[in-house]
Amino acid sequence: MNQPTEKKDSFFSRHKIDWVLVIIMLIALGLYGYGTWKTGSANDFYTSAITSMTQSFKNFWYASFDPAGYITVDKPPVALWFMAISAKILGVSNFSVVLPSVLFGVGSVYLMYRLVTPYFGRFAGRIAALVMTITPIVVADSRTNNMDATLIYFLLLAIWMLQKSINKNNMYWLIGSFATIGFAFNIKMLQAFMIIPGMLLFYWLASKDSWKKKIGKLSLAGIALVVFTLSWPLSVDMTSASNRPYEGGSQHNSVLELAFGYNGTQRLLGQTTGTGGAFKGMGNNSSKSKSNNNQQMTMPNGQKMGNFKPSKNMKNMKNIPSNARRGGMKMGGGKNMGGACGAFNIGTAGPLRLFQSALGPQISWLLPFAIIGMIAAFIGYADPKRKWYQLTHRQKQVVLWTGWLVPVYGFFSVASFFHPYYTIMLAPAIAALAGLGLVAMIKLFKEFGLNSYKAYFLPVAIVTTAALQAWYVSSYYTWLTVLIIIVAVIASAGLLIFKAKPAGKAIMIIGLLSIAVAPSFWSLTPTLAKESAAIPTAGPDLLTSGGNNSGGIGNGTVNTKLLNYLTKHQGNAKYLFATADSGTAAPYIIKTKKAVMAMGGFNGTDPAMTLSKFKQLVKSGQVKYYLDEGKSGSTNNEIVNWIKKHAKKVNASEYGGSSNSNSSSNTSMFTAKNRPSNMTKPSGKMAKGQQPKNSSMNMGGGPSNMSNGTLYDLSSIY
């Protein structure tokens, strides 16, 4: 078989610019970066930390959420280090905190090309880079200041080093590869380890060393992995708690507990800490609920919002604020509405979860094509002169990407607690297998007649992928559903009819375009909507709602009059005020760059503060005010009850009432004005703690961003 050699591809990749790749990377830069300087939203939980990290090295090292270094965010700091450096140079803005994600996203596209091209040719490398570019969740993740785009880049870098170590038979590249995985652990913890089984299998199969040398080299690589993994966590855990911030998200102030608990086993088995209890029914319930045409919408606090009538084309969704569709609002039967847009809407656990409408429109558009291509590549690149287990060089590369796909696919199929945007972990494997798989399927199609099953991989892949895509788009555009099916079927049939004729090539291109249109459009929606959200997502909903603004720079609900009052009366207090959770504190930290105490961390449930310690802070004048928004959290009830019993309420009239003047209310709230007509108002007498019908109600899956609570003057206690 005449196949492009690795040496030839490597030579041209070094000495000649691939302008097609340049165009693909420019497309990626546009998709990931356009409008990030205009949008006013991002993950303000992390933006608050970035603001704090620019103020001192201590805050920088520990990823402190607040300038005073009281508590950290619930992730390690490496990704935030890049963002903090950007913000230090350019100033804190949505553009500066998102810029590293944009650049790492584009870098991942380039690495996809470099990882595939030397072994399968430029065409395969270009397809892999293009698929990576137009994967919807990749675009959404690369436009925000979450850690995922950064993580993917360093995982791909580790794979590149691994390939280098085998090609050059160089132990140092192998050590560097696993050291990079350890470095990536400090970006998003155990998520980085998901590809290690595939790396080990690939090295064992591809390395030409004896088994003894393999074990020896892997042992050294393992040591590097451990060292780079544990260096930062141990440096934190071995530091006295009095000399560092509390480790947010943990229950015992430990990074290792956070890594293997909240960010580890709880992701697989179900969250039990960090939110005040386990989340039940987060798409992991095996029992199937019967659909109801008149389903009640349920608030996060259990309040019923009347009957909601979902329609197939989702037209009745256009008047609902974007975060209401994404932030945990549930319909009867426990199902989140809005497809893959819910913050915790992850479908039903099982082997087909990633194809379901909850997650599929974010990641799985080309997953069937990649899987069929993987099988075709393994068959097509086999050497008929060898036994089946004697793999060729290219088959081993297929094993590498299969080794990435299978464990990650398995995790998302059974895990109980994750956000849909985590599925970006599948994007590199899908992109690589789609690229190399397409080349393999074309090769088999040309070499074998219609009497061989090997000739049918390409048309079957096109039709199967088109069928899945048609289902995804059917809730939005009926005409596109019909178009995808018709074009794909006709093109696949045409491939078989005109197989040996010149028209066959044009027909093949049409067939491939039929399965590229929908994911390309979905990937464009975050850019058109100028989305830069805490819970990144993609889809037409963004275009009708004006983007998924989840409370970021310039868009957090800062009550300006309240802020002026607090600033005027802060005096020598260390904290501008204390509050229960980060959702309330973050916008004030970003706006003022002053310390605000998020007493219980992200959701107000971290046991970071005790009553006795809080009393000392109040008595010493370090905390003068507490803003209560009714989210005390189970760990802070004792403190809040003490405040309510002894502190003086500040009359709202003293700071101009509860108006959020000069603040953009782009958070996830319903008001009487924008409540959809098909949602009835709550009837009957309002229960204790229930909000009146004209009040703003948080519909998000995370902490409240509302700043209309009760202000307590703590200085009156002592």
C-alpha positions as CSV (number, residue, x, y, z in Angstrom):
1,M,0.0,0.0,0.0
2,N,1.3,3.4,-0.9
3,Q,1.0,5.5,2.2
4,P,2.6,8.8,3.1
5,T,5.5,8.1,5.4
6,E,6.1,9.8,8.7
7,K,9.4,11.1,7.5
8,K,7.9,12.9,4.5
9,D,5.1,14.5,6.5
10,S,7.5,15.6,9.2
11,F,9.8,17.2,6.6
12,F,7.1,19.2,5.0
13,S,5.6,20.2,8.4
14,R,8.9,21.7,9.4
15,H,9.8,23.5,6.2
16,K,6.5,24.5,4.6
17,I,3.5,26.4,6.0
18,D,0.2,24.7,5.6
19,W,-2.0,27.6,4.7
20,V,-5.2,25.5,5.1
21,L,-4.1,25.0,8.8
22,V,-3.5,28.7,9.1
23,I,-7.1,29.4,7.8
24,I,-8.5,26.8,10.3
25,M,-6.6,28.4,13.2
26,L,-7.9,31.9,12.1
27,I,-11.4,30.5,12.1
28,A,-10.8,29.1,15.6
29,L,-9.4,32.5,16.8
30,G,-12.5,34.2,15.5
31,L,-14.9,31.7,17.0
32,Y,-13.2,31.7,20.4
33,G,-12.2,35.3,20.7
34,Y,-14.6,37.5,18.8
35,G,-16.6,39.8,21.1
36,T,-14.9,38.7,24.4
37,W,-14.0,42.4,24.8
38,K,-17.7,43.4,24.6
39,T,-19.5,40.8,26.7
40,G,-20.0,41.6,30.3
41,S,-20.2,38.1,31.7
42,A,-17.9,35.2,32.6
43,N,-17.5,33.0,35.6
44,D,-17.3,35.7,38.3
45,F,-16.4,33.1,40.9
46,Y,-13.0,32.8,39.2
47,T,-12.9,36.4,38.1
48,S,-13.1,37.4,41.7
49,A,-10.2,35.1,42.5
50,I,-8.2,36.6,39.6
51,T,-8.9,40.1,40.9
52,S,-7.6,39.0,44.3
53,M,-4.6,37.1,42.8
54,T,-3.3,40.2,41.1
55,Q,-3.0,41.9,44.5
56,S,-0.4,39.7,46.3
57,F,1.8,36.7,45.6
58,K,0.1,34.8,48.5
59,N,-3.3,35.2,46.9
60,F,-1.7,34.3,43.6
61,W,-0.1,31.1,44.9
62,Y,-3.2,29.8,46.7
63,A,-5.9,31.1,44.3
64,S,-7.6,33.1,47.0
65,F,-11.2,34.0,46.2
66,D,-11.0,37.3,48.1
67,P,-8.2,39.9,48.5
68,A,-8.0,39.2,52.3
69,G,-7.0,35.6,51.6
70,Y,-9.9,34.1,53.7
71,I,-10.9,31.3,51.3
72,T,-9.9,29.9,48.0
73,V,-11.8,28.7,45.0
74,D,-12.6,25.0,44.7
75,K,-10.0,24.3,42.0
76,P,-6.2,24.3,41.9
77,P,-4.6,27.5,40.7
78,V,-2.5,26.8,37.5
79,A,-5.2,27.8,35.0
80,L,-5.9,30.9,37.1
81,W,-2.2,31.7,37.2
82,F,-2.3,32.3,33.4
83,M,-5.4,34.4,33.8
84,A,-4.1,36.4,36.7
85,I,-0.9,37.2,34.7
86,S,-3.0,38.4,31.8
87,A,-5.1,40.5,34.1
88,K,-2.0,42.0,35.8
89,I,-0.7,43.1,32.4
90,L,-3.9,44.2,30.8
91,G,-6.1,45.0,33.9
92,V,-9.0,42.9,35.1
93,S,-11.6,42.8,32.4
94,N,-13.6,40.0,30.7
95,F,-11.2,40.1,27.8
96,S,-8.1,39.8,30.0
97,V,-9.4,36.9,32.1
98,V,-10.7,35.0,29.0
99,L,-7.7,35.7,26.7
100,P,-5.6,32.7,28.0
101,S,-8.5,30.3,27.3
102,V,-8.8,31.7,23.8
103,L,-5.1,31.2,23.1
104,F,-5.0,27.7,24.6
105,G,-8.1,26.8,22.6
106,V,-6.4,27.9,19.3
107,G,-3.2,26.1,20.5
108,S,-5.2,22.9,20.9
109,V,-6.3,23.1,17.3
110,Y,-2.7,23.4,16.2
111,L,-1.7,20.5,18.4
112,M,-4.4,18.3,16.9
113,Y,-2.9,18.9,13.5
114,R,0.6,18.1,14.8
115,L,-0.5,14.9,16.5
116,V,-2.4,13.4,13.5
117,T,-0.5,14.7,10.4
118,P,2.8,12.8,10.8
119,Y,1.1,9.4,10.8
120,F,-2.0,9.8,8.6
121,G,-1.1,12.7,6.3
122,R,-2.0,16.4,6.0
123,F,-5.6,15.8,5.0
124,A,-6.3,13.8,8.2
125,G,-4.5,16.5,10.2
126,R,-6.6,19.2,8.7
127,I,-9.8,17.4,9.3
128,A,-8.9,16.7,12.9
129,A,-8.0,20.4,13.4
130,L,-11.3,21.5,11.8
131,V,-13.4,19.1,13.8
132,M,-11.7,20.4,17.0
133,T,-12.4,23.9,15.9
134,I,-16.2,23.5,15.2
135,T,-17.0,21.3,18.2
136,P,-19.7,23.4,19.9
137,I,-18.6,22.9,23.5
138,V,-15.0,23.6,22.6
139,V,-16.0,27.0,21.3
140,A,-18.1,27.7,24.4
141,D,-15.4,26.6,26.8
142,S,-12.7,28.6,25.0
143,R,-14.7,31.8,25.5
144,T,-14.8,31.7,29.3
145,N,-12.4,31.8,32.2
146,N,-13.2,28.2,33.3
147,M,-10.2,25.8,33.3
148,D,-11.3,23.3,30.6
149,A,-9.7,24.9,27.6
150,T,-6.4,25.2,29.4
151,L,-6.6,21.6,30.6
152,I,-7.1,20.2,27.1
153,Y,-4.1,22.1,25.7
154,F,-1.7,20.6,28.3
155,L,-3.2,17.1,27.9
156,L,-2.6,17.3,24.1
157,L,0.9,18.6,24.9
158,A,1.5,15.6,27.0
159,I,0.4,13.3,24.1
160,W,2.8,15.1,21.8
161,M,5.7,14.5,24.2
162,L,4.7,10.9,24.4
163,Q,4.7,10.4,20.7
164,K,8.1,12.2,20.6
165,S,9.5,9.9,23.2
166,I,8.6,6.8,21.2
167,N,9.7,8.2,17.9
168,K,13.1,9.2,19.3
169,N,13.3,6.4,21.8
170,N,14.0,9.2,24.3
171,M,13.3,8.7,28.0
172,Y,13.3,12.4,28.8
173,W,10.4,13.1,26.5
174,L,8.5,10.3,28.3
175,I,9.3,11.8,31.7
176,G,8.2,15.2,30.4
177,S,5.0,13.7,29.1
178,F,3.9,12.3,32.5
179,A,5.2,15.4,34.3
180,T,2.9,17.5,32.1
181,I,0.0,15.3,33.2
182,G,1.0,16.0,36.8
183,F,1.1,19.7,35.9
184,A,-2.4,19.3,34.4
185,F,-3.6,17.8,37.6
186,N,-3.1,21.2,39.2
187,I,-5.4,22.7,36.5
188,K,-8.5,20.6,37.2
189,M,-7.3,17.7,39.4
190,L,-8.3,14.1,38.6
191,Q,-9.9,15.0,35.3
192,A,-6.3,15.1,33.9
193,F,-5.7,11.5,34.9
194,M,-8.5,10.2,32.7
195,I,-6.2,9.7,29.7
196,I,-3.4,7.9,31.6
197,P,-4.6,4.4,30.9
198,G,-4.6,5.1,27.2
199,M,-1.1,6.6,27.4
200,L,0.3,3.6,29.2
201,L,-1.3,1.2,26.8
202,F,0.0,3.1,23.8
203,Y,3.6,3.3,25.2
204,W,3.6,-0.4,26.0
205,L,2.5,-1.3,22.4
206,A,4.5,1.3,20.5
207,S,7.8,1.4,22.3
208,K,10.6,-0.7,20.8
209,D,12.3,-1.3,24.2
210,S,12.3,-4.6,26.0
211,W,9.7,-5.1,28.6
212,K,12.3,-4.5,31.4
213,K,13.3,-1.2,29.9
214,K,9.7,-0.2,29.5
215,I,9.0,-0.9,33.2
216,G,12.1,1.1,34.2
217,K,11.3,4.1,32.0
218,L,7.6,4.0,33.1
219,S,8.7,3.9,36.7
220,L,10.7,7.1,36.3
221,A,7.8,8.7,34.4
222,G,5.6,7.7,37.2
223,I,7.9,9.4,39.7
224,A,7.7,12.6,37.6
225,L,3.9,12.3,37.6
226,V,3.7,12.0,41.3
227,V,6.2,14.8,42.0
228,F,4.4,17.3,39.6
229,T,1.0,16.2,40.8
230,L,1.7,16.6,44.6
231,S,4.1,19.5,44.7
232,W,1.5,22.2,45.0
233,P,-1.2,20.3,47.0
234,L,1.4,19.2,49.6
235,S,2.9,22.7,49.8
236,V,-0.6,23.9,50.7
237,D,-1.6,21.1,53.1
238,M,1.7,21.2,54.9
239,T,1.3,25.0,55.5
240,S,-0.3,26.0,58.8
241,A,-4.0,26.8,58.3
242,S,-3.4,30.1,60.1
243,N,-1.0,31.1,57.3
244,R,-3.1,30.4,54.3
245,P,-6.7,30.7,53.1
246,Y,-9.2,28.0,53.8
247,E,-9.3,25.5,50.9
248,G,-12.7,26.1,49.3
249,G,-14.8,23.1,48.5
250,S,-13.2,20.9,51.1
251,Q,-14.7,19.9,54.4
252,H,-11.4,19.6,56.3
253,N,-9.3,22.4,54.7
254,S,-7.2,20.1,52.6
255,V,-6.3,20.1,48.9
256,L,-5.9,16.4,48.7
257,E,-9.3,15.9,50.3
258,L,-10.7,18.3,47.7
259,A,-9.0,16.4,44.8
260,F,-10.1,12.9,45.8
261,G,-13.4,13.9,47.4
262,Y,-15.5,16.8,46.0
263,N,-13.5,16.9,42.7
264,G,-12.9,13.1,42.6
265,T,-15.1,10.3,43.8
266,Q,-18.1,12.6,44.3
267,R,-18.1,13.4,40.6
268,L,-18.5,9.7,39.9
269,L,-20.7,8.6,42.7
270,G,-22.7,11.8,43.3
271,Q,-22.0,15.1,45.2
272,T,-22.4,14.9,48.9
273,T,-20.4,18.0,50.1
274,G,-20.0,21.5,49.0
275,T,-23.6,22.2,48.3
276,G,-25.3,21.2,51.5
277,G,-26.3,17.7,50.5
278,A,-26.4,15.3,47.6
279,F,-28.0,16.2,44.3
280,K,-30.6,13.6,43.5
281,G,-32.0,13.0,40.1
282,M,-29.3,15.0,38.3
283,G,-29.9,13.0,35.1
284,N,-28.7,9.9,36.8
285,N,-31.9,8.3,37.6
286,S,-32.4,5.0,35.8
287,S,-36.2,5.1,36.2
288,K,-37.9,6.7,33.3
289,S,-40.5,9.4,33.9
290,K,-43.6,9.7,31.8
291,S,-43.8,12.8,29.8
292,N,-46.5,15.3,30.5
293,N,-47.8,17.9,28.2
294,N,-48.7,20.2,31.1
295,Q,-45.7,19.9,33.4
296,Q,-45.1,22.0,36.4
297,M,-41.9,24.1,36.5
298,T,-40.0,23.6,39.8
299,M,-37.8,26.2,41.3
300,P,-34.5,25.2,43.0
301,N,-36.2,25.7,46.3
302,G,-39.1,23.5,45.4
303,Q,-41.6,26.2,44.7
304,K,-44.0,25.4,41.9
305,M,-44.4,27.9,39.1
306,G,-47.6,26.6,37.5
307,N,-48.1,24.7,34.3
308,F,-45.5,24.9,31.6
309,K,-46.3,23.4,28.2
310,P,-43.2,22.4,26.3
311,S,-43.5,22.4,22.5
312,K,-41.3,20.4,20.1
313,N,-39.9,23.4,18.3
314,M,-39.2,25.2,21.6
315,K,-40.8,28.4,20.4
316,N,-42.3,29.0,23.9
317,M,-38.7,29.1,25.2
318,K,-37.8,32.4,23.6
319,N,-39.4,34.6,26.4
320,I,-37.7,32.8,29.2
321,P,-34.4,34.3,30.4
322,S,-31.4,32.2,29.3
323,N,-30.3,31.1,32.7
324,A,-33.7,30.0,33.5
325,R,-33.3,27.4,30.7
326,R,-29.8,26.5,31.9
327,G,-29.7,26.9,35.6
328,G,-31.5,23.9,37.1
329,M,-35.1,24.7,36.3
330,K,-36.9,21.4,36.2
331,M,-40.2,20.2,34.6
332,G,-42.4,17.6,36.1
333,G,-40.8,14.2,36.2
334,G,-37.5,15.6,37.3
335,K,-36.3,16.4,33.8
336,N,-34.5,19.7,33.1
337,M,-35.9,21.6,30.2
338,G,-33.8,23.2,27.5
339,G,-31.9,20.1,26.3
340,A,-28.2,20.3,27.0
341,C,-28.5,23.8,28.4
342,G,-29.2,22.9,32.1
343,A,-26.3,23.4,34.5
344,F,-26.8,19.9,35.8
345,N,-28.9,18.4,33.0
346,I,-26.7,15.4,32.1
347,G,-29.3,12.9,30.9
348,T,-29.8,9.4,32.0
349,A,-26.8,7.3,33.0
350,G,-26.1,4.5,30.6
351,P,-24.0,3.6,27.5
352,L,-26.0,5.9,25.3
353,R,-26.0,9.0,27.6
354,L,-23.6,10.9,25.4
355,F,-26.0,10.5,22.4
356,Q,-29.0,11.8,24.4
357,S,-30.3,15.3,23.8
358,A,-29.0,16.6,27.1
359,L,-25.3,16.2,26.2
360,G,-25.2,15.3,22.5
361,P,-25.7,18.8,21.0
362,Q,-22.7,20.0,22.9
363,I,-20.2,17.3,21.9
364,S,-21.6,14.3,20.0
365,W,-22.4,15.6,16.5
366,L,-19.5,13.6,14.9
367,L,-19.2,10.9,17.5
368,P,-20.8,8.2,15.4
369,F,-18.5,9.2,12.5
370,A,-15.4,9.0,14.8
371,I,-16.4,5.6,16.2
372,I,-17.0,4.1,12.7
373,G,-13.8,5.7,11.5
374,M,-11.9,4.2,14.4
375,I,-13.1,0.7,13.4
376,A,-12.3,1.4,9.8
377,A,-8.9,2.7,10.6
378,F,-8.0,-0.4,12.7
379,I,-9.1,-2.6,9.8
380,G,-7.7,-0.5,7.0
381,Y,-4.3,-0.1,8.5
382,A,-3.8,-3.7,9.4
383,D,-1.0,-5.6,7.6
384,P,-2.4,-8.7,6.0
385,K,0.9,-10.4,6.4
386,R,0.9,-10.1,10.1
387,K,-1.2,-11.8,12.8
388,W,-4.2,-9.7,14.1
389,Y,-2.4,-8.8,17.3
390,Q,0.8,-7.6,15.6
391,L,-0.2,-4.0,15.2
392,T,1.2,-1.7,12.5
393,H,2.5,1.8,13.4
394,R,-0.7,3.4,12.4
395,Q,-2.9,1.0,14.2
396,K,-1.0,1.9,17.4
397,Q,-1.9,5.5,16.8
398,V,-5.5,4.4,16.6
399,V,-5.1,2.7,19.9
400,L,-3.8,5.9,21.4
401,W,-6.9,7.9,20.6
402,T,-9.2,5.0,21.4
403,G,-7.4,4.8,24.7
404,W,-8.4,8.5,25.2
405,L,-12.0,8.0,24.0
406,V,-13.0,4.9,25.9
407,P,-12.2,5.8,29.6
408,V,-13.6,9.3,29.2
409,Y,-16.7,8.0,27.4
410,G,-17.1,5.5,30.2
411,F,-16.9,8.1,32.9
412,F,-19.5,10.4,31.4
413,S,-21.8,7.4,30.8
414,V,-22.0,6.5,34.6
415,A,-20.9,9.6,36.5
416,S,-23.5,11.3,38.8
417,F,-22.2,14.9,39.1
418,F,-20.7,17.0,36.4
419,H,-21.6,19.9,34.1
420,P,-22.3,19.4,30.4
421,Y,-19.3,21.6,29.5
422,Y,-16.9,19.0,31.0
423,T,-17.6,16.9,27.9
424,I,-14.9,18.9,26.2
425,M,-12.7,16.1,27.4
426,L,-14.0,14.0,24.5
427,A,-13.3,16.5,21.8
428,P,-9.7,15.7,21.0
429,A,-10.4,11.9,20.7
430,I,-13.4,12.6,18.5
431,A,-11.4,15.1,16.3
432,A,-8.5,12.7,15.9
433,L,-10.6,9.7,15.1
434,A,-12.7,11.6,12.7
435,G,-9.7,12.8,10.8
436,L,-7.7,9.6,10.6
437,G,-10.9,7.6,10.3
438,L,-12.1,9.6,7.3
439,V,-8.8,8.9,5.5
440,A,-9.1,5.2,6.3
441,M,-12.7,5.0,5.1
442,I,-11.8,6.7,1.8
443,K,-8.9,4.3,1.4
444,L,-11.1,1.3,2.0
445,F,-13.9,2.7,-0.2
446,K,-11.5,3.1,-3.1
447,E,-9.6,-0.2,-2.7
448,F,-12.5,-2.6,-2.2
449,G,-15.5,-3.4,-4.4
450,L,-19.2,-3.2,-3.3
451,N,-19.1,-7.0,-2.6
452,S,-16.8,-6.2,0.4
453,Y,-18.1,-4.8,3.7
454,K,-15.0,-2.6,3.9
455,A,-16.3,-0.4,1.1
456,Y,-19.4,0.6,3.1
457,F,-17.8,2.2,6.1
458,L,-17.9,5.7,4.6
459,P,-21.5,5.8,3.4
460,V,-22.7,4.2,6.6
461,A,-20.8,6.7,8.7
462,I,-22.3,9.6,6.8
463,V,-25.9,8.3,7.1
464,T,-25.6,7.3,10.7
465,T,-24.1,10.6,11.7
466,A,-26.7,12.5,9.7
467,A,-29.5,10.6,11.4
468,L,-28.2,11.6,14.9
469,Q,-27.7,15.2,13.8
470,A,-31.2,15.4,12.3
471,W,-32.7,14.4,15.7
472,Y,-30.7,17.1,17.5
473,V,-31.8,19.9,15.2
474,S,-35.5,18.7,15.0
475,S,-36.4,20.6,18.1
476,Y,-35.3,23.8,16.4
477,Y,-35.4,23.7,12.6
478,T,-37.6,21.1,10.9
479,W,-36.3,22.2,7.5
480,L,-32.7,21.5,8.5
481,T,-33.7,18.1,9.7
482,V,-35.2,17.2,6.4
483,L,-32.3,18.7,4.5
484,I,-29.6,16.8,6.4
485,I,-31.4,13.5,6.0
486,I,-32.1,14.0,2.3
487,V,-28.6,15.2,1.3
488,A,-26.8,12.5,3.4
489,V,-28.9,9.7,2.0
490,I,-28.7,10.8,-1.6
491,A,-24.9,11.4,-1.3
492,S,-24.3,8.0,0.3
493,A,-26.3,6.3,-2.4
494,G,-24.5,8.4,-5.0
495,L,-21.2,7.2,-3.6
496,L,-22.1,3.6,-4.3
497,I,-23.6,4.3,-7.7
498,F,-20.8,6.6,-9.0
499,K,-18.0,4.9,-7.1
500,A,-15.5,4.6,-10.0
501,K,-16.6,7.8,-11.8
502,P,-15.2,11.4,-11.5
503,A,-18.5,12.6,-9.9
504,G,-17.8,10.3,-6.9
505,K,-15.4,12.8,-5.4
506,A,-17.9,15.7,-5.6
507,I,-20.6,13.5,-4.2
508,M,-18.4,12.5,-1.3
509,I,-17.7,16.2,-0.5
510,I,-21.4,16.9,-0.5
511,G,-22.0,14.0,1.9
512,L,-19.3,15.3,4.3
513,L,-20.7,18.8,4.1
514,S,-24.2,17.5,5.0
515,I,-22.8,16.4,8.4
516,A,-20.7,19.5,8.9
517,V,-23.4,22.2,8.6
518,A,-25.3,21.6,11.9
519,P,-22.3,21.4,14.2
520,S,-20.7,24.4,12.5
521,F,-23.8,26.4,13.2
522,W,-24.1,25.3,16.8
523,S,-20.4,26.2,17.3
524,L,-21.1,29.6,15.9
525,T,-23.9,30.4,18.3
526,P,-21.7,31.3,21.3
527,T,-19.7,33.7,19.1
528,L,-22.8,35.4,17.6
529,A,-24.3,35.7,21.1
530,K,-21.0,37.0,22.5
531,E,-21.4,34.4,25.2
532,S,-18.8,34.1,28.0
533,A,-20.6,32.3,30.7
534,A,-20.0,30.5,34.0
535,I,-21.8,27.5,32.6
536,P,-20.7,27.5,28.9
537,T,-23.1,26.1,26.4
538,A,-23.9,26.3,22.7
539,G,-27.1,26.2,20.7
540,P,-29.8,28.4,19.1
541,D,-31.2,29.3,22.5
542,L,-28.3,31.7,22.9
543,L,-29.4,33.6,19.8
544,T,-33.0,34.2,21.1
545,S,-31.9,35.0,24.7
546,G,-29.0,37.3,23.9
547,G,-26.4,35.0,25.4
548,N,-26.0,33.1,28.7
549,N,-25.0,35.9,31.0
550,S,-24.4,34.3,34.4
551,G,-23.0,37.1,36.4
552,G,-19.6,38.3,35.4
553,I,-17.6,41.5,35.1
554,G,-20.0,44.5,34.9
555,N,-23.0,42.2,35.1
556,G,-23.1,41.1,38.7
557,T,-25.9,42.5,40.7
558,V,-24.1,45.2,42.6
559,N,-26.4,47.4,44.5
560,T,-24.7,50.7,44.0
561,K,-26.4,52.6,46.8
562,L,-25.7,49.8,49.2
563,L,-22.1,49.7,48.1
564,N,-21.8,53.4,48.6
565,Y,-23.2,53.0,52.2
566,L,-20.8,50.2,53.0
567,T,-17.8,52.0,51.6
568,K,-18.7,55.2,53.5
569,H,-19.1,53.3,56.8
570,Q,-16.4,50.6,56.4
571,G,-13.8,52.6,58.5
572,N,-10.8,50.4,59.4
573,A,-12.6,47.1,59.0
574,K,-10.7,44.5,57.0
575,Y,-13.8,43.3,55.1
576,L,-16.3,45.5,53.3
577,F,-18.9,43.1,54.5
578,A,-19.4,39.4,55.2
579,T,-22.0,37.2,53.5
580,A,-22.9,33.5,53.1
581,D,-21.6,32.6,49.7
582,S,-19.4,33.7,46.8
583,G,-22.3,34.5,44.5
584,T,-23.1,37.5,46.6
585,A,-19.5,38.5,47.3
586,A,-17.9,38.1,43.8
587,P,-19.5,41.1,42.0
588,Y,-18.5,43.4,44.9
589,I,-14.9,42.1,45.0
590,I,-14.6,42.6,41.2
591,K,-16.1,46.1,41.3
592,T,-14.2,47.4,44.3
593,K,-11.1,45.1,44.6
594,K,-11.9,45.1,48.3
595,A,-12.1,42.1,50.6
596,V,-15.6,40.6,51.0
597,M,-15.9,37.5,53.2
598,A,-17.8,34.6,51.5
599,M,-18.2,32.9,54.8
600,G,-19.1,29.5,53.5
601,G,-17.4,29.5,50.2
602,F,-19.1,28.8,46.8
603,N,-22.5,27.7,48.1
604,G,-22.2,28.9,51.7
605,T,-21.6,25.3,52.9
606,D,-17.8,25.1,53.5
607,P,-17.1,24.9,57.3
608,A,-14.5,27.6,57.0
609,M,-15.7,29.8,59.9
610,T,-16.7,29.0,63.4
611,L,-18.9,31.1,65.7
612,S,-16.1,31.8,68.1
613,K,-13.7,33.0,65.4
614,F,-16.4,35.1,63.8
615,K,-17.1,36.7,67.2
616,Q,-13.4,37.6,67.5
617,L,-13.4,39.2,64.1
618,V,-16.5,41.2,64.9
619,K,-15.1,42.3,68.3
620,S,-11.8,43.4,66.8
621,G,-13.6,45.4,64.2
622,Q,-12.5,43.4,61.2
623,V,-16.1,42.7,60.2
624,K,-18.6,45.4,60.6
625,Y,-21.5,44.3,58.3
626,Y,-23.2,41.1,57.3
627,L,-25.4,40.9,54.2
628,D,-28.0,38.2,54.6
629,E,-29.8,36.9,51.5
630,G,-31.3,33.9,53.1
631,K,-28.6,31.5,52.0
632,S,-26.8,30.8,55.3
633,G,-26.0,27.2,54.4
634,S,-26.0,24.3,56.9
635,T,-22.5,25.1,58.2
636,N,-23.3,28.7,58.9
637,N,-26.7,28.6,60.6
638,E,-25.3,29.0,64.0
639,I,-23.4,32.2,63.0
640,V,-26.3,33.7,61.1
641,N,-28.7,33.0,64.0
642,W,-26.3,34.7,66.4
643,I,-26.1,37.7,64.0
644,K,-29.9,38.0,63.8
645,K,-30.2,37.8,67.5
646,H,-27.6,40.4,68.5
647,A,-26.9,42.6,65.5
648,K,-28.8,45.7,64.4
649,K,-30.7,45.7,61.1
650,V,-29.8,48.6,58.9
651,N,-32.9,50.2,57.6
652,A,-33.0,50.0,53.8
653,S,-33.9,53.6,53.6
654,E,-30.5,54.5,54.9
655,Y,-28.9,53.3,51.7
656,G,-31.7,54.0,49.2
657,G,-33.7,50.9,49.4
658,S,-33.0,47.7,47.4
659,S,-32.7,49.1,44.0
660,N,-29.9,47.7,41.9
661,S,-29.1,51.0,40.3
662,N,-26.3,51.1,37.8
663,S,-26.2,47.3,37.6
664,S,-27.0,45.1,34.7
665,S,-29.5,42.5,35.7
666,N,-28.3,39.8,33.3
667,T,-28.5,37.1,36.0
668,S,-31.0,34.3,35.9
669,M,-34.2,35.9,37.2
670,F,-37.8,36.0,36.5
671,T,-39.7,39.2,37.0
672,A,-43.4,40.0,36.6
673,K,-42.4,41.7,33.3
674,N,-40.6,38.9,31.7
675,R,-42.5,35.9,33.1
676,P,-43.7,33.9,30.1
677,S,-47.4,34.0,29.5
678,N,-47.8,30.2,29.8
679,M,-46.5,30.3,33.3
680,T,-49.1,31.0,36.0
681,K,-48.3,33.1,39.0
682,P,-48.0,31.3,42.3
683,S,-51.4,31.2,43.9
684,G,-52.6,31.2,47.4
685,K,-51.0,32.6,50.5
686,M,-47.3,33.0,50.3
687,A,-45.4,30.5,52.4
688,K,-42.7,31.7,54.9
689,G,-39.6,32.6,52.9
690,Q,-41.5,32.5,49.6
691,Q,-41.0,35.5,47.4
692,P,-43.9,37.7,46.3
693,K,-45.0,37.4,42.8
694,N,-43.4,40.6,41.6
695,S,-40.0,39.9,43.2
696,S,-37.0,38.7,41.3
697,M,-36.4,35.0,41.8
698,N,-33.0,33.3,41.2
699,M,-33.4,30.4,38.7
700,G,-29.8,29.4,38.6
701,G,-28.1,26.3,39.7
702,G,-25.4,28.1,41.6
703,P,-25.3,30.7,44.3
704,S,-27.5,33.7,44.2
705,N,-26.2,36.9,42.6
706,M,-28.9,39.1,44.0
707,S,-28.0,41.9,46.3
708,N,-31.3,42.8,47.9
709,G,-31.0,41.1,51.2
710,T,-30.9,42.4,54.8
711,L,-27.9,44.3,56.0
712,Y,-26.8,43.9,59.6
713,D,-24.6,46.3,61.5
714,L,-22.3,44.0,63.6
715,S,-20.5,46.9,65.3
716,S,-23.5,47.4,67.6
717,I,-22.9,44.0,69.2
718,Y,-19.8,45.0,71.2
